[in-house]
Amino acid sequence: MQGPALAAWARVFLSGQAVVFAILGLALLVARDAMVDVYAYCSWRYSRRRTWTELAAIVPAMLVFTAGTVVASLMHDELFSTSDLATWVWFVGYGGAAAVLLAMGARTLPAALSDRPAAPAPAV
């Protein structure tokens, strides 16, 4: 696909996310009863992309899911304890991911829109 080249930081983010999900997926196979179905192959596939235009379909969806997770967690803040490390990992992880995905979305949307074919001229 044509479009601006994908920045290294975006590929690193998607690759890192893919590694985390691969580890969780392996844990799911080994300890199925102890795991929740959280495996996602998507990040790994999209980290192999080369242009922002190729991410136009997935970045907004990932952003909505991640930001929604943060919002839902904040709405149910009574379930979290600020003295618990897991709480900090949860909010920093999802909040950080949402921030990175927002930055990626800011680059992806203009690239996708500029890559659209021009509309045909109206017949006179």
Contacts in CASP RR format, 6 or more apart in sequence:
PFRMAT RR
TARGET T0000
AUTHOR 0000-0000-0000
METHOD contacts of the structure
MODEL  1
MQGPALAAWARVFLSGQAVVFAILGLALLVARDAMVDVYAYCSWRYSRRR
TWTELAAIVPAMLVFTAGTVVASLMHDELFSTSDLATWVWFVGYGGAAAV
LLAMGARTLPAALSDRPAAPAPAV
1 51 0 8 1.000
1 53 0 8 1.000
1 54 0 8 1.000
1 115 0 8 1.000
2 51 0 8 1.000
2 53 0 8 1.000
2 115 0 8 1.000
3 51 0 8 1.000
3 52 0 8 1.000
3 53 0 8 1.000
3 111 0 8 1.000
3 114 0 8 1.000
3 115 0 8 1.000
4 51 0 8 1.000
4 52 0 8 1.000
4 53 0 8 1.000
4 107 0 8 1.000
4 111 0 8 1.000
5 50 0 8 1.000
5 51 0 8 1.000
5 52 0 8 1.000
6 49 0 8 1.000
6 50 0 8 1.000
6 51 0 8 1.000
6 52 0 8 1.000
6 54 0 8 1.000
6 55 0 8 1.000
7 107 0 8 1.000
10 52 0 8 1.000
10 55 0 8 1.000
10 100 0 8 1.000
10 104 0 8 1.000
10 107 0 8 1.000
11 47 0 8 1.000
13 47 0 8 1.000
13 100 0 8 1.000
13 104 0 8 1.000
14 43 0 8 1.000
14 44 0 8 1.000
14 46 0 8 1.000
14 47 0 8 1.000
15 43 0 8 1.000
15 44 0 8 1.000
15 47 0 8 1.000
16 43 0 8 1.000
16 47 0 8 1.000
17 40 0 8 1.000
17 43 0 8 1.000
17 47 0 8 1.000
17 97 0 8 1.000
18 41 0 8 1.000
18 43 0 8 1.000
18 44 0 8 1.000
18 47 0 8 1.000
21 38 0 8 1.000
21 39 0 8 1.000
21 40 0 8 1.000
21 41 0 8 1.000
21 43 0 8 1.000
21 44 0 8 1.000
22 39 0 8 1.000
22 44 0 8 1.000
24 35 0 8 1.000
24 38 0 8 1.000
24 39 0 8 1.000
25 35 0 8 1.000
25 38 0 8 1.000
25 39 0 8 1.000
27 34 0 8 1.000
27 35 0 8 1.000
28 35 0 8 1.000
28 37 0 8 1.000
28 38 0 8 1.000
28 39 0 8 1.000
42 58 0 8 1.000
42 62 0 8 1.000
46 54 0 8 1.000
46 55 0 8 1.000
46 58 0 8 1.000
49 55 0 8 1.000
51 111 0 8 1.000
52 107 0 8 1.000
52 108 0 8 1.000
52 111 0 8 1.000
52 112 0 8 1.000
53 108 0 8 1.000
53 111 0 8 1.000
53 112 0 8 1.000
53 115 0 8 1.000
55 104 0 8 1.000
55 105 0 8 1.000
55 108 0 8 1.000
56 108 0 8 1.000
56 109 0 8 1.000
56 111 0 8 1.000
56 112 0 8 1.000
59 101 0 8 1.000
59 104 0 8 1.000
59 105 0 8 1.000
59 108 0 8 1.000
60 105 0 8 1.000
60 108 0 8 1.000
60 109 0 8 1.000
62 101 0 8 1.000
63 98 0 8 1.000
63 101 0 8 1.000
63 102 0 8 1.000
63 104 0 8 1.000
63 105 0 8 1.000
66 94 0 8 1.000
66 95 0 8 1.000
66 97 0 8 1.000
66 98 0 8 1.000
66 101 0 8 1.000
67 98 0 8 1.000
67 101 0 8 1.000
67 102 0 8 1.000
69 94 0 8 1.000
70 91 0 8 1.000
70 94 0 8 1.000
70 95 0 8 1.000
70 98 0 8 1.000
73 79 0 8 1.000
73 80 0 8 1.000
73 90 0 8 1.000
73 91 0 8 1.000
73 94 0 8 1.000
80 87 0 8 1.000
80 90 0 8 1.000
80 91 0 8 1.000
81 87 0 8 1.000
82 88 0 8 1.000
END
